[in-house]
Amino acid sequence: MIRVIITDDHPIVRQGIRQILEDDRDQRFSVIDEAPDSIVLLEKLLHNEYDVILLDISLPGRSGLDILPDLKKRFPCSKVIILSMIT
């Protein structure tokens, strides 16, 4: 089971992504947690292990791009997927 945390400041986006992952027929994903911003994300990463961090590129406070180097350094085993609605 792939453990996932969804980080996005929009609750409806988090809910939609969660639903997509949980509807996976092969049940490969387990959405363990959600975070609305980088502060909550970092706090949760200190107490839980995740295989994948879904990270919104534009978060309030420190953006996804701002915290990406910290994530890769402090949690090198977690894969990060950046989410963006920027075109």
C-alpha positions in Angstrom: 0.0 0.0 0.0 1.4 3.4 -1.0 0.9 5.9 1.9 0.0 9.4 0.6 -0.4 12.8 2.2 -2.2 15.5 0.2 -1.1 19.1 0.7 -3.3 21.7 -0.8 -4.9 24.8 0.7 -8.3 24.1 -1.0 -10.4 21.5 0.9 -12.4 20.6 -2.2 -9.2 19.8 -4.1 -7.9 17.6 -1.2 -11.3 15.8 -1.1 -11.3 15.2 -4.9 -7.8 13.8 -5.0 -8.5 11.6 -2.0 -11.6 10.2 -3.7 -9.7 9.5 -6.9 -7.0 7.7 -5.0 -9.4 5.7 -2.8 -11.4 4.6 -5.8 -8.4 2.9 -7.3 -9.6 -0.6 -8.2 -6.2 -2.2 -7.3 -6.3 -0.4 -3.9 -2.6 0.6 -4.3 -3.1 3.9 -2.4 -3.9 4.7 1.2 -4.5 8.4 1.8 -3.1 8.7 5.3 -3.4 12.4 5.8 -4.1 15.8 4.5 -2.4 19.2 5.1 -3.7 22.7 4.2 -0.3 24.4 4.2 3.5 23.8 4.6 3.5 24.3 8.4 1.0 21.5 9.0 2.7 19.3 6.4 6.1 19.6 8.1 4.5 18.8 11.5 2.8 15.7 10.1 6.0 14.5 8.4 7.7 14.6 11.8 5.2 12.1 13.2 4.3 9.9 10.3 5.9 8.2 7.3 4.5 8.7 3.8 5.7 7.2 0.6 4.3 10.0 -1.5 3.8 13.7 -0.8 1.3 15.4 -3.1 2.3 19.0 -2.8 0.5 22.1 -4.2 3.0 24.5 -5.9 1.2 27.6 -4.4 0.5 27.3 -0.7 -0.1 30.1 1.8 3.1 31.0 3.6 5.9 28.9 2.2 5.0 27.7 -1.2 5.5 24.1 -2.4 8.6 25.2 -4.3 10.0 26.9 -1.3 9.7 23.9 0.9 10.7 21.3 -1.7 14.5 21.4 -0.9 13.7 20.9 2.8 11.5 18.0 2.1 14.0 16.3 -0.1 16.8 16.8 2.5 14.8 15.9 5.6 12.6 13.1 4.1 14.6 11.6 1.3 12.6 8.4 1.1 9.4 10.2 0.3 8.6 10.9 -3.3 7.2 14.4 -4.0 4.7 15.1 -6.7 4.0 18.8 -7.4 0.5 19.8 -8.1 -0.2 23.0 -10.2 -3.1 24.7 -11.8 -0.8 27.2 -13.4 -0.8 27.0 -17.2 
